[in-house]
Amino acid sequence: MNFTKFKKSLIAGVMGFSLIGGFVASPDYTTPATTTAKTLNTVTLASATDGDTASFKYKGETIKVRFLLVDTPETKHPSKGVQPWGKEASNFTKAKLKKAKKIQLDFDKSGYKGDKYGRKLAYVYVDGKDLNLELVRKGYARVAYIYAPNTTNKAKYLNAQAKAKKEKLRIWSKKGYVTSSGFNTTKKETTTKKPSKTKTYKNCTELRKDYPNGVKKGHKAYQAKMDRDKDGWACER
């Protein structure tokens, strides 16, 4: 047999076997060998602290979680006080978490190891929706604290931030308020009114006349009975 004819016959035979056997003659290099699914850990709410921090019950213990890649204005900072849009961001997060039917956490690459404050780092999903992303897109938070390897959602968040900034939503409505290191506020903006002397308040309505945003534990006007959610902050709005 002619060698050239024999070679063609052999190739044809192999291809025919591949088709009959249901195999693809050549590998599909466009399909990845493996796919990695995002790991979501179901938790229950223990307490909501502010716009970007909350505590959850997970695997039999309560863990404090700092939301990954986002930063909302302060509401309980010892020196910064209550910053513009801080309470609004806090109320938005609290409402979402308290009404949620299902809460899940994604610790990205190493978020479960935690930060220097002992808080876990995670993307928070409420009924399947990315709460971190919502905070950014609605103008309650800026994209911040971007540290490898926990940067999976970085591009998505930056895109949402660009849209919120363009639309001048909430924190973006005030020129120069959002900076690369946080939120630019003056002492006047973060300081609440103080009464001339110590007073005893009968209820939160009376207390808020002097302290519109409530008082934290340790303050002379703080009373445990007014701290209904036991988060160390009485009469917060």
C-alpha positions as CSV (number, residue, x, y, z in Angstrom):
1,M,0.0,0.0,0.0
2,N,1.2,3.5,-0.8
3,F,2.4,5.1,2.4
4,T,0.6,8.4,1.8
5,K,-2.8,6.6,1.2
6,F,-2.2,4.5,4.3
7,K,-1.6,7.7,6.4
8,K,-4.8,9.3,5.2
9,S,-6.7,6.1,5.8
10,L,-5.4,5.9,9.4
11,I,-6.3,9.5,10.2
12,A,-9.8,9.1,8.8
13,G,-10.3,6.0,10.9
14,V,-9.3,7.7,14.1
15,M,-11.6,10.7,13.4
16,G,-14.5,8.3,12.6
17,F,-13.9,6.5,16.0
18,S,-13.9,9.8,17.8
19,L,-17.3,10.8,16.3
20,I,-18.9,7.4,16.9
21,G,-17.6,7.3,20.5
22,G,-19.0,10.7,21.2
23,F,-15.6,12.3,21.8
24,V,-14.4,15.7,20.4
25,A,-11.5,15.2,18.0
26,S,-9.6,18.3,19.5
27,P,-9.7,19.7,23.0
28,D,-11.7,22.8,23.8
29,Y,-9.1,25.2,25.2
30,T,-11.7,27.9,25.8
31,T,-13.3,26.0,28.7
32,P,-11.5,26.2,32.0
33,A,-10.5,22.9,33.6
34,T,-12.2,23.8,36.9
35,T,-14.5,26.5,38.2
36,T,-14.4,28.0,41.6
37,A,-17.8,28.8,43.2
38,K,-18.0,31.7,45.7
39,T,-18.4,30.3,49.2
40,L,-21.2,32.0,51.1
41,N,-21.6,31.3,54.8
42,T,-25.1,31.6,56.3
43,V,-25.2,33.6,59.5
44,T,-27.8,35.2,61.7
45,L,-27.8,38.8,63.0
46,A,-26.6,39.4,66.5
47,S,-26.5,43.2,66.4
48,A,-26.0,45.9,63.8
49,T,-23.4,48.5,64.9
50,D,-23.3,51.1,62.1
51,G,-23.2,51.5,58.3
52,D,-20.3,49.2,57.8
53,T,-20.0,47.0,60.9
54,A,-22.3,44.3,62.5
55,S,-22.1,41.2,64.6
56,F,-23.3,37.8,63.5
57,K,-23.8,34.4,65.0
58,Y,-21.6,31.9,63.0
59,K,-20.7,28.4,63.9
60,G,-21.8,28.7,67.5
61,E,-20.1,32.0,68.2
62,T,-20.7,35.7,67.8
63,I,-18.3,37.4,65.4
64,K,-17.9,41.1,64.7
65,V,-17.6,41.8,61.0
66,R,-16.2,44.8,59.1
67,F,-17.7,45.1,55.6
68,L,-15.0,44.5,53.0
69,L,-13.8,47.4,50.7
70,V,-16.4,49.9,52.0
71,D,-16.4,52.8,54.4
72,T,-19.4,54.8,55.7
73,P,-19.3,58.0,57.7
74,E,-18.8,57.6,61.5
75,T,-21.6,57.7,64.0
76,K,-19.8,56.5,67.2
77,H,-16.2,57.5,66.8
78,P,-14.7,58.9,70.0
79,S,-13.1,61.9,68.3
80,K,-14.9,62.3,65.0
81,G,-18.4,62.2,66.5
82,V,-21.4,61.9,64.1
83,Q,-20.4,62.7,60.6
84,P,-22.8,63.8,57.8
85,W,-24.7,60.8,56.3
86,G,-23.4,58.6,59.1
87,K,-26.7,58.0,60.7
88,E,-28.5,57.6,57.4
89,A,-26.0,54.9,56.3
90,S,-26.3,53.2,59.7
91,N,-30.1,53.2,59.5
92,F,-30.0,51.8,56.0
93,T,-27.7,48.9,57.0
94,K,-29.7,48.1,60.2
95,A,-33.0,48.1,58.4
96,K,-31.6,45.7,55.7
97,L,-30.1,43.3,58.2
98,K,-33.1,43.3,60.6
99,K,-35.6,42.6,57.8
100,A,-33.5,40.0,56.0
101,K,-34.8,36.5,55.6
102,K,-31.3,35.2,54.9
103,I,-27.8,36.7,55.6
104,Q,-24.6,35.3,54.1
105,L,-21.0,36.3,54.4
106,D,-18.2,35.9,51.9
107,F,-14.8,36.2,53.5
108,D,-13.0,36.5,50.1
109,K,-9.4,35.1,50.3
110,S,-8.4,35.8,53.9
111,G,-11.1,37.9,55.6
112,Y,-11.9,35.3,58.2
113,K,-8.4,35.8,59.7
114,G,-9.6,39.2,60.7
115,D,-8.0,42.7,61.1
116,K,-5.9,44.2,63.9
117,Y,-9.1,45.0,65.8
118,G,-10.2,41.3,65.9
119,R,-13.0,41.9,63.4
120,K,-13.7,39.5,60.5
121,L,-13.7,41.0,57.0
122,A,-16.5,40.0,54.6
123,Y,-18.9,40.9,51.8
124,V,-22.4,40.8,53.2
125,Y,-25.3,39.4,51.2
126,V,-28.9,40.1,52.2
127,D,-31.4,37.8,50.6
128,G,-29.0,37.2,47.7
129,K,-28.0,40.9,47.2
130,D,-24.6,42.4,47.9
131,L,-25.2,44.9,50.8
132,N,-21.7,46.3,50.4
133,L,-22.4,47.1,46.8
134,E,-25.7,48.7,47.6
135,L,-24.1,51.0,50.2
136,V,-21.6,52.2,47.5
137,R,-24.2,52.5,44.7
138,K,-26.6,54.5,46.8
139,G,-24.0,56.9,48.0
140,Y,-23.8,55.8,51.6
141,A,-20.2,54.6,51.4
142,R,-16.9,55.1,49.6
143,V,-14.7,52.3,48.4
144,A,-11.7,52.1,50.8
145,Y,-9.3,49.8,52.6
146,I,-8.3,47.9,49.5
147,Y,-5.7,45.4,50.6
148,A,-4.7,42.2,48.7
149,P,-5.6,39.5,48.6
150,N,-9.2,40.5,49.4
151,T,-9.9,42.5,46.3
152,T,-12.3,40.2,44.4
153,N,-15.1,42.8,44.2
154,K,-12.9,45.9,43.8
155,A,-13.7,46.6,40.1
156,K,-17.4,46.2,40.6
157,Y,-17.5,48.5,43.6
158,L,-15.4,51.2,41.9
159,N,-17.8,51.2,39.0
160,A,-20.7,51.6,41.3
161,Q,-18.9,54.4,43.2
162,A,-18.2,56.3,39.9
163,K,-22.0,56.2,39.1
164,A,-22.9,57.4,42.6
165,K,-20.3,60.2,42.4
166,K,-21.6,61.3,39.0
167,E,-25.1,61.5,40.3
168,K,-24.0,63.3,43.5
169,L,-25.8,60.9,45.8
170,R,-25.6,61.5,49.5
171,I,-21.9,61.6,50.6
172,W,-21.1,62.8,47.1
173,S,-23.6,65.7,47.3
174,K,-21.1,67.8,49.3
175,K,-18.0,68.9,47.5
176,G,-14.8,67.9,49.2
177,Y,-16.5,65.8,51.8
178,V,-15.1,62.5,50.6
179,T,-11.4,62.2,50.5
180,S,-8.8,59.4,50.0
181,S,-8.4,59.1,53.7
182,G,-12.0,59.4,54.9
183,F,-14.6,62.1,55.3
184,N,-13.7,65.8,55.7
185,T,-15.8,67.3,58.5
186,T,-15.4,70.2,60.8
187,K,-15.7,70.2,64.6
188,K,-19.0,72.0,64.3
189,E,-20.4,69.3,62.1
190,T,-19.5,66.5,64.4
191,T,-20.2,68.0,67.8
192,T,-23.6,67.7,69.3
193,K,-25.1,70.2,71.7
194,K,-24.1,69.9,75.3
195,P,-26.3,71.1,78.2
196,S,-24.9,73.7,80.6
197,K,-25.2,71.2,83.5
198,T,-25.9,67.6,84.2
199,K,-29.5,66.6,83.7
200,T,-31.5,63.5,84.3
201,Y,-33.7,62.6,81.4
202,K,-37.0,60.8,81.7
203,N,-37.0,59.4,78.2
204,C,-35.3,59.6,74.8
205,T,-37.6,62.4,73.6
206,E,-36.2,64.6,76.4
207,L,-32.6,63.4,75.9
208,R,-32.6,64.1,72.2
209,K,-33.5,67.8,72.8
210,D,-29.9,68.1,74.1
211,Y,-28.3,65.2,72.2
212,P,-30.1,64.7,68.8
213,N,-28.1,61.6,68.0
214,G,-28.2,60.0,71.4
215,V,-25.3,59.3,73.7
216,K,-22.8,56.4,74.0
217,K,-22.2,54.3,77.1
218,G,-20.0,56.1,79.6
219,H,-21.5,59.5,78.8
220,K,-23.0,61.3,81.8
221,A,-26.4,61.3,80.2
222,Y,-26.4,57.6,79.3
223,Q,-29.0,55.3,80.9
224,A,-29.1,51.6,80.3
225,K,-32.9,51.6,80.1
226,M,-32.7,53.9,77.1
227,D,-30.3,51.6,75.3
228,R,-32.9,49.1,74.1
229,D,-30.8,47.2,71.6
230,K,-27.9,47.0,74.1
231,D,-25.4,48.2,71.6
232,G,-23.8,50.7,74.0
233,W,-25.6,53.7,72.5
234,A,-28.7,55.2,74.1
235,C,-31.5,56.9,72.1
236,E,-29.8,56.7,68.8
237,R,-32.0,57.5,65.8
